[in-house]
Amino acid sequence: MTEVLNDAITDYEQKLFWETLNEQIERTQREDPESRADYLAERELVLGTKPRTRHIAPEWEGLITFPKEKE
């Protein structure tokens, strides 16, 4: 029983973390779009641009359908 409760608490904490993070990101986009744009530009410099295509192992071709990405 304790394990079930611990799993439920862990799931709840993780859900709460991501909800809070998403709310903070949305608030930053609304309230300070210039800083958000600066952050994204700096992030792109560090991580590079997103690849235009997804490369997967040949044996997985046709078995995986990727969701459409936002531009």
N, C-alpha and C positions, 0 to 999 in steps of 0.2 A: 504494500500500500504506500509506503514511504517513497518508493522509487517512482510510482505513478505521480504522486504529488510533486516530487522534485522535477520530473520531466515536464509537468504542466507549468510549474513556476518558471523553469528555464525557457519554455516556449513563449510564455507570456512576456518575460523580460526581453527576449529577442524581438518579439513583435513590437513591444513598446519602444525599444531602441530605434528600430527602423522607421516607425511612425514619427517619432520625434525628429529624427534626422531629416526625413522627407519634409516635414513641416518647416524646419529651419531653412532648408534649401529653398523651398517655395517663398518663404518670407524674405530671404536675401534677394531672390530674383525680383520680387515686387518692390522692395524698399531701396535696394542699392544695385540696380542692374549694371552700373559701370564697374563696380568692384567685382561682380560676378563675371563679367566679360574679361576683366584683367586676370582673374583666377583661371578661367578656362584657357586663355592665351598662354599663361605661364605653364599650366598643366600640359598643354600641347607641346611646348618647348621641351619639357622634361621627358614626357612619355612618347612623343611623336604623334603623328596623326593616326586616326583609325584606319585600318586596312579597308580597301573597297570591297574585297572579297574575303570570304572565309575559306581557309584551306583546311580540309580534314583528310584523314587517312582514306586511301582509295577504297578500302573494304567497307567504309561507312557511307560512301557515295550512294545517294538515293534512299538511304535508310533514315536520314535525319532531315527534318524540315525546320529551317530556321525561321523565327518570327521576323516580320518585316521591321527594319530599324527606322527610327525617326532620323531625319536629316539634321 
